[in-house]
Amino acid sequence: MKITLEDLLKIIAKSLNIKVSKISIKTKDTDLEEWDSLGQLSIISALDKKFKGKVKFDSVASVANINSIANFLKKKKLLK
């Protein structure tokens, strides 16, 4: 199952409880006060749930921007 960049942005926005219009591929954790350690866990948890635990997201645990998450998913062939 692959997701689009738009899907990824929606997942992240929902995880951080913000509007999707507040983020883009260029957004960094330092751009949003909602993206703290709890926000990071929420994003990882949401991605894990989306892919039904089939992807090890431990390497995303320290990722600090949306572009890096997108690149990780592209490498795993999960992002269109």
C-alpha positions as CSV (number, residue, x, y, z in Angstrom):
1,M,0.0,0.0,0.0
2,K,1.4,3.4,-1.1
3,I,0.4,6.8,0.1
4,T,0.7,10.2,-1.6
5,L,2.6,13.2,-0.2
6,E,-0.9,14.7,0.5
7,D,-1.8,11.7,2.6
8,L,1.4,12.0,4.5
9,L,0.8,15.6,5.3
10,K,-2.7,14.8,6.4
11,I,-1.4,12.0,8.7
12,I,1.2,14.4,10.2
13,A,-1.3,17.3,10.6
14,K,-3.8,15.0,12.4
15,S,-1.0,13.6,14.6
16,L,0.0,17.1,15.7
17,N,-3.6,18.3,15.9
18,I,-3.0,21.1,13.4
19,K,-4.5,22.1,10.1
20,V,-2.8,20.5,7.1
21,S,-2.5,24.0,5.6
22,K,0.1,24.8,8.3
23,I,2.6,22.3,6.9
24,S,4.4,21.4,3.7
25,I,7.3,19.1,2.6
26,K,9.7,21.8,3.9
27,T,8.3,21.9,7.5
28,K,10.7,21.2,10.2
29,D,10.0,20.2,13.8
30,T,11.4,23.6,14.9
31,D,8.7,25.3,12.8
32,L,5.9,24.0,15.0
33,E,5.6,24.0,18.8
34,E,3.2,21.0,18.5
35,W,6.1,18.9,17.0
36,D,7.7,18.1,20.3
37,S,8.8,14.7,21.6
38,L,5.1,13.7,22.1
39,G,4.3,15.0,18.7
40,Q,7.1,12.9,17.2
41,L,5.7,9.8,18.9
42,S,2.2,10.6,17.6
43,I,3.5,10.9,14.1
44,I,5.4,7.5,14.3
45,S,2.4,5.9,15.9
46,A,0.1,7.1,13.2
47,L,2.4,5.9,10.4
48,D,2.8,2.6,12.1
49,K,-1.0,2.2,12.3
50,K,-1.4,3.3,8.6
51,F,1.1,0.6,7.5
52,K,-0.3,-1.9,10.0
53,G,3.1,-2.4,11.7
54,K,4.8,-3.7,8.5
55,V,7.5,-1.0,8.6
56,K,10.1,-0.4,11.3
57,F,9.9,3.3,12.0
58,D,12.7,3.3,14.6
59,S,15.0,5.1,12.2
60,V,12.3,7.8,11.8
61,A,12.4,8.4,15.6
62,S,15.0,11.1,15.3
63,V,13.8,12.7,12.1
64,A,13.2,16.4,12.4
65,N,11.5,17.3,9.1
66,I,8.7,16.2,6.8
67,N,11.1,15.8,3.8
68,S,13.1,13.2,5.7
69,I,10.0,11.2,6.5
70,A,9.0,11.4,2.9
71,N,12.4,10.2,1.8
72,F,12.3,7.3,4.2
73,L,8.9,6.3,2.9
74,K,10.1,6.6,-0.7
75,K,13.1,4.3,0.1
76,K,10.6,1.8,1.5
77,K,8.5,2.2,-1.7
78,L,5.6,3.4,0.4
79,L,5.2,6.9,-1.0
80,K,3.9,7.6,-4.5
